[in-house]
Amino acid sequence: MKTIILDDEKPAITILTKFVSKIPFVELILATTNPFEALEVLNTQKIDLLLSDIEMPDITGLELLKSLEKKPMIIFTTAYEDYALQGYELDVVDYLVKPIRFERFLKGINKAHKLYKLNNAASTATKTSYLFLKADYKTVKIALDDILYIEGLKDYVKVYTQENMVVTRLNLKGIEEKLPLEDFLRVHRSYIVAVSKITAFQKSNISIGEIDIPFGNTYREQVMRILG
C-alpha cells in the first residue's frame, strides 16, 4: 500500500516511520510535517493510505481530508480522543491515540490492508482495459496496453500505439480523465505517457524507445518523484 505519514511533530514521524518499516506490504512514499506537501502528492499520485495527525498549525487533518476529491484510506494518529466521533463520521479506517503502541498500530494497518485488497479485487474485476475513440468517421477500440504516448494539439489528440497513430477530436484533459492514473503520467501540457513504456529519462525529457518526449517545468517535480 502506498502510504503518506503526516504529523507536525518530528518525533511522531520517527516513530511511525519505524513502525511502517517493519511491515512489508506498506510502501512509504512521503513522511512530512508539511500538510501542503502531503496535499500535492495526494492530488498528483495514487496514494492508498494516509496516516495523519489531526491538530496541526495550518490545517487540521479533518480539514485536509474534507478538501480531497479522491480520498485515500485514512488512519488518524492523535493525542486527542475528542475527535474520534468526527473521524468515524468521515469513514476513517482507524483512530489511534498517542502514545501509539506497535501492536495497536499493526491492528489498524491490517484493517487497512484488508480493505485495500477488497477494493483492488473489485477494481480489477471492473477495470476497463481499452478506450473507444472517434476517428475517421468511425469509433475505434484501442487497448490501453498498446498506447505508447498521447500528444495534445488544441482540440485534437494523437494517440500513438505500438501499431499506428490515431487522431481524435478530444482535448488532452478529456482523454486524461479516461485513463487509469496509475498507468499513465502527464509530463507536459502537450504529452501523456504510458509509464510502463518509458525506457529512460533525463533532466528534461523522457524516452520511449527511440522517441524523446519533453517534460515541462510544471510537471518536473511530479515526474521525478514518480520515476525516482
Sine and cosine of phi, psi and omega as CSV:
sin_phi,cos_phi,sin_psi,cos_psi,sin_omega,cos_omega
0.00,0.00,0.79,-0.61,0.04,-1.00
-0.97,0.24,0.82,-0.57,-0.23,-0.97
-0.75,-0.66,0.58,-0.82,0.12,-0.99
-0.87,-0.49,0.67,-0.74,0.14,-0.99
-0.95,-0.32,0.80,-0.60,0.01,-1.00
-0.77,-0.64,0.87,-0.50,0.03,-1.00
-0.38,-0.92,0.65,-0.76,-0.03,-1.00
-0.99,0.17,-0.07,1.00,0.03,-1.00
-0.93,-0.36,0.86,-0.51,-0.05,-1.00
-0.88,0.48,-0.62,0.78,0.05,-1.00
-0.86,0.51,-0.60,0.80,0.04,-1.00
-0.91,0.41,-0.65,0.76,0.04,-1.00
-0.89,0.46,-0.66,0.75,0.01,-1.00
-0.87,0.50,-0.71,0.71,-0.01,-1.00
-0.91,0.42,-0.74,0.67,-0.03,-1.00
-0.91,0.41,-0.61,0.79,0.05,-1.00
-0.89,0.47,-0.66,0.75,0.04,-1.00
-0.90,0.44,-0.69,0.73,0.04,-1.00
-0.87,0.49,-0.74,0.67,-0.04,-1.00
-0.87,0.49,-0.60,0.80,-0.04,-1.00
-0.90,0.45,-0.32,0.95,-0.01,-1.00
-1.00,0.08,-0.16,0.99,-0.13,-0.99
-0.94,-0.34,0.92,-0.38,-0.14,-0.99
-0.92,0.40,-0.43,0.90,-0.06,-1.00
-1.00,-0.03,0.13,0.99,0.05,-1.00
-0.94,-0.34,0.81,-0.58,0.04,-1.00
-0.95,-0.32,0.92,-0.39,-0.02,-1.00
-0.99,0.17,0.90,-0.43,0.00,-1.00
-1.00,-0.01,-0.60,0.80,-0.07,-1.00
-0.39,-0.92,0.68,-0.73,0.17,-0.99
-0.80,-0.60,0.89,-0.46,-0.16,-0.99
-0.55,-0.84,0.43,-0.90,0.14,-0.99
-0.99,-0.11,-0.07,1.00,-0.09,-1.00
-0.98,-0.21,0.95,-0.33,-0.04,-1.00
-0.90,0.44,-0.47,0.88,-0.03,-1.00
-0.97,0.23,-0.49,0.87,0.14,-0.99
-0.92,0.40,-0.67,0.74,0.05,-1.00
-0.89,0.46,-0.67,0.74,0.01,-1.00
-0.87,0.50,-0.66,0.75,0.00,-1.00
-0.87,0.50,-0.71,0.70,0.00,-1.00
-0.93,0.37,-0.65,0.76,0.01,-1.00
-0.89,0.46,-0.52,0.86,-0.03,-1.00
-1.00,0.05,-0.20,0.98,-0.06,-1.00
-0.88,-0.48,-0.24,0.97,0.01,-1.00
-0.79,-0.62,0.30,-0.96,0.08,-1.00
-1.00,0.03,0.97,-0.24,0.02,-1.00
-0.97,-0.26,0.74,-0.67,-0.07,-1.00
-1.00,0.04,-0.59,0.81,-0.12,-0.99
-0.63,-0.78,0.70,-0.71,0.08,-1.00
-0.88,-0.47,0.85,-0.53,0.13,-0.99
-0.99,-0.16,0.95,-0.31,-0.17,-0.99
-0.76,-0.65,0.67,-0.75,0.20,-0.98
-0.94,0.34,0.25,-0.97,0.03,-1.00
-0.97,-0.26,-0.82,0.57,-0.02,-1.00
-0.99,0.16,0.97,-0.26,0.05,-1.00
-0.72,-0.69,0.44,-0.90,-0.14,-0.99
-0.87,0.49,-0.72,0.69,-0.14,-0.99
-1.00,0.00,-0.58,0.81,-0.04,-1.00
-0.42,-0.91,0.67,-0.75,0.01,-1.00
-0.99,0.17,0.33,-0.94,0.06,-1.00
-0.87,0.50,-0.57,0.82,0.03,-1.00
-0.91,0.41,-0.69,0.73,0.02,-1.00
-0.91,0.41,-0.64,0.77,0.01,-1.00
-0.89,0.46,-0.72,0.70,-0.01,-1.00
-0.88,0.47,-0.67,0.74,-0.01,-1.00
-0.91,0.40,-0.44,0.90,-0.04,-1.00
-0.98,0.21,-0.27,0.96,-0.10,-0.99
-0.99,0.13,0.73,-0.68,0.09,-1.00
-0.96,0.27,-0.73,0.68,0.04,-1.00
-0.95,-0.31,0.94,-0.34,-0.11,-0.99
-1.00,-0.06,0.76,-0.65,0.14,-0.99
-0.98,0.21,0.11,-0.99,0.22,-0.97
-0.91,0.42,0.53,-0.85,-0.02,-1.00
-0.70,-0.72,0.66,-0.75,0.16,-0.99
-0.87,-0.49,0.88,-0.48,0.04,-1.00
-0.99,0.14,0.68,-0.74,0.06,-1.00
-0.83,-0.56,0.92,-0.40,-0.16,-0.99
-0.50,-0.87,0.36,-0.93,0.06,-1.00
-1.00,0.03,-0.08,1.00,-0.09,-1.00
-0.92,-0.39,0.78,-0.63,0.03,-1.00
-0.99,0.11,-0.25,0.97,-0.13,-0.99
-0.89,0.46,-0.40,0.92,-0.09,-1.00
-1.00,-0.01,0.01,1.00,-0.11,-0.99
-0.83,0.56,-0.72,0.69,-0.04,-1.00
-0.90,0.45,-0.71,0.70,0.03,-1.00
-0.87,0.49,-0.63,0.78,0.01,-1.00
-0.88,0.47,-0.72,0.70,-0.02,-1.00
-0.94,0.33,-0.48,0.88,0.10,-1.00
-0.91,0.42,-0.45,0.89,0.05,-1.00
-1.00,0.00,0.17,0.99,0.08,-1.00
0.89,0.45,0.68,0.73,0.06,-1.00
-0.97,0.26,0.41,-0.91,-0.02,-1.00
-0.95,0.31,-0.68,0.74,-0.02,-1.00
-0.38,-0.93,0.22,-0.98,-0.05,-1.00
-0.68,-0.73,0.95,-0.30,-0.09,-1.00
-0.96,-0.29,0.79,-0.61,-0.02,-1.00
-0.99,-0.14,0.77,-0.64,0.01,-1.00
-0.95,0.30,0.50,-0.87,-0.11,0.99
-0.94,0.34,0.68,-0.74,-0.11,-0.99
-1.00,-0.09,0.81,-0.58,0.09,-1.00
-0.99,0.11,0.53,-0.85,-0.03,-1.00
-0.86,0.50,-0.63,0.77,-0.02,-1.00
-0.87,0.49,-0.64,0.76,0.02,-1.00
-0.95,0.33,-0.62,0.79,0.06,-1.00
-0.87,0.49,-0.72,0.70,-0.03,-1.00
-0.88,0.47,-0.61,0.79,0.04,-1.00
-0.87,0.50,-0.69,0.72,0.03,-1.00
-0.91,0.41,-0.67,0.75,0.01,-1.00
-0.90,0.43,-0.65,0.76,0.03,-1.00
-0.90,0.44,-0.59,0.81,0.06,-1.00
-0.90,0.43,-0.68,0.73,0.04,-1.00
-0.90,0.44,-0.65,0.76,-0.02,-1.00
-0.90,0.43,-0.61,0.79,0.05,-1.00
-0.89,0.46,-0.70,0.71,0.04,-1.00
-0.90,0.43,-0.64,0.77,0.02,-1.00
-0.85,0.52,-0.71,0.70,-0.01,-1.00
-0.92,0.39,-0.63,0.78,0.04,-1.00
-0.91,0.42,-0.69,0.72,0.01,-1.00
-0.91,0.42,-0.64,0.77,0.01,-1.00
-0.92,0.40,-0.62,0.78,0.02,-1.00
-0.90,0.44,-0.64,0.77,0.01,-1.00
-0.93,0.36,-0.67,0.74,-0.02,-1.00
-0.94,0.33,-0.55,0.83,0.04,-1.00
-0.91,0.43,-0.60,0.80,-0.02,-1.00
-0.93,0.36,-0.49,0.87,-0.09,-1.00
-0.94,-0.34,-0.05,1.00,-0.10,-0.99
-0.91,0.42,0.77,-0.63,0.03,-1.00
-0.98,0.21,0.70,-0.72,-0.03,-1.00
-0.95,-0.32,0.22,0.98,-0.05,-1.00
-0.41,-0.91,0.23,-0.97,0.09,-1.00
-0.85,-0.52,0.53,-0.85,0.21,-0.98
-0.95,-0.32,0.86,-0.51,-0.04,-1.00
-0.80,-0.60,0.62,-0.79,0.04,-1.00
-0.99,0.15,0.81,-0.59,0.00,-1.00
-0.43,-0.90,0.73,-0.69,0.04,-1.00
0.81,0.58,0.74,0.67,0.07,-1.00
0.88,0.47,0.40,0.92,0.08,-1.00
-0.52,-0.86,0.21,-0.98,0.04,-1.00
-0.97,-0.26,0.83,-0.56,-0.06,-1.00
-0.93,-0.36,0.50,-0.86,0.02,-1.00
-0.98,-0.18,0.79,-0.62,-0.01,-1.00
-0.83,-0.56,0.84,-0.54,0.04,-1.00
-0.95,0.31,0.73,-0.68,0.00,-1.00
-0.86,0.51,-0.57,0.82,-0.01,-1.00
-0.91,0.41,-0.34,0.94,-0.02,-1.00
-1.00,0.04,-0.26,0.97,-0.08,-1.00
-0.96,0.27,0.77,-0.64,0.07,-1.00
-1.00,-0.04,-0.82,0.58,0.04,-1.00
-0.34,-0.94,0.20,-0.98,-0.04,-1.00
-0.75,-0.66,0.72,-0.69,-0.01,-1.00
-0.91,-0.42,0.75,-0.66,0.02,-1.00
-1.00,-0.09,0.70,-0.71,0.02,-1.00
-0.70,-0.72,1.00,0.07,-0.04,-1.00
0.82,0.57,-0.94,-0.34,-0.05,-1.00
-1.00,-0.08,0.21,0.98,0.01,-1.00
-0.80,-0.60,0.39,-0.92,0.18,-0.98
-0.74,-0.67,0.53,-0.85,0.12,-0.99
-0.96,-0.29,0.84,-0.54,0.03,-1.00
-0.97,-0.23,0.92,-0.38,-0.02,-1.00
-1.00,-0.08,0.84,-0.54,0.03,-1.00
-0.91,-0.42,0.00,-1.00,0.00,-1.00
-0.93,0.38,-0.36,0.93,-0.06,-1.00
-0.97,-0.25,-0.63,0.78,-0.10,-0.99
-0.37,-0.93,-0.27,-0.96,0.03,-1.00
-0.75,-0.66,0.72,-0.70,-0.02,-1.00
-0.88,-0.48,0.75,-0.67,0.06,-1.00
-0.96,-0.26,0.77,-0.64,0.00,-1.00
-0.69,-0.72,0.52,-0.85,-0.01,-1.00
-0.99,0.14,1.00,-0.04,-0.05,-1.00
-0.27,-0.96,0.63,-0.78,0.05,-1.00
-0.99,0.12,0.20,-0.98,-0.11,-0.99
-0.91,0.42,-0.60,0.80,0.03,-1.00
-0.90,0.44,-0.62,0.78,0.00,-1.00
-0.89,0.45,-0.68,0.74,0.00,-1.00
-0.97,0.23,-0.50,0.87,0.02,-1.00
-0.87,0.49,-0.60,0.80,-0.01,-1.00
-0.93,0.37,-0.32,0.95,0.01,-1.00
-1.00,0.00,-0.16,0.99,-0.11,-0.99
-0.99,-0.15,0.58,-0.81,0.08,-1.00
-0.93,0.37,0.80,-0.60,-0.09,-1.00
-0.87,0.49,-0.52,0.85,-0.06,-1.00
-0.97,0.26,-0.25,0.97,-0.07,-1.00
-0.96,-0.30,-0.30,0.95,-0.06,-1.00
-0.76,-0.66,0.55,-0.83,-0.13,-0.99
-0.75,-0.67,0.82,-0.57,0.10,-1.00
-0.98,0.21,0.87,-0.49,-0.07,-1.00
-0.91,-0.42,-0.13,0.99,-0.11,-0.99
-0.28,-0.96,0.38,-0.93,0.03,-1.00
-0.88,0.47,-0.28,0.96,-0.02,-1.00
-0.91,-0.42,0.03,1.00,-0.10,-0.99
-0.65,-0.76,0.65,-0.76,0.21,-0.98
-0.82,-0.57,0.69,-0.72,-0.01,-1.00
-0.86,-0.52,0.46,-0.89,0.12,-0.99
-0.99,0.17,0.87,-0.49,-0.10,-1.00
-0.84,0.54,-0.64,0.77,-0.06,-1.00
-0.94,0.35,-0.26,0.97,-0.04,-1.00
-0.99,-0.10,-0.09,1.00,0.01,-1.00
-0.93,0.36,0.81,-0.59,-0.01,-1.00
-0.96,-0.27,-0.34,0.94,0.02,-1.00
-0.21,-0.98,0.31,-0.95,0.12,-0.99
-0.50,-0.86,0.50,-0.87,0.02,-1.00
-0.82,-0.57,-0.29,-0.96,-0.09,-1.00
-0.89,0.45,-0.56,0.83,-0.11,-0.99
-0.75,-0.66,0.10,1.00,0.03,-1.00
-0.48,-0.87,0.31,-0.95,0.03,-1.00
-0.88,-0.48,0.63,-0.78,0.02,-1.00
-0.94,-0.33,0.71,-0.70,0.18,-0.98
-0.86,-0.51,0.99,-0.11,-0.14,-0.99
0.90,0.43,-0.84,-0.55,-0.01,-1.00
-1.00,0.00,0.00,1.00,-0.07,-1.00
-0.99,-0.10,0.78,-0.62,0.06,-1.00
-0.97,-0.24,0.77,-0.64,-0.03,-1.00
-0.84,-0.54,0.80,-0.60,-0.02,-1.00
-0.96,0.27,0.46,-0.89,0.24,-0.97
-0.85,-0.52,0.66,-0.75,-0.13,-0.99
-0.99,0.15,0.29,-0.96,-0.02,-1.00
-0.86,0.50,-0.56,0.83,-0.01,-1.00
-0.88,0.47,-0.54,0.84,-0.09,-1.00
-0.98,-0.22,-0.04,1.00,-0.14,-0.99
-0.85,0.52,-0.76,0.65,-0.05,-1.00
-0.88,0.47,-0.68,0.73,0.02,-1.00
-0.89,0.45,-0.71,0.71,-0.01,-1.00
-0.88,0.48,-0.73,0.68,-0.05,-1.00
-0.92,0.38,-0.55,0.84,0.02,-1.00
-0.92,0.38,-0.69,0.72,-0.04,-1.00
-0.95,0.32,-0.65,0.76,-0.07,-1.00
-1.00,0.04,-0.18,0.98,0.05,-1.00
0.99,0.14,0.00,0.00,0.00,0.00
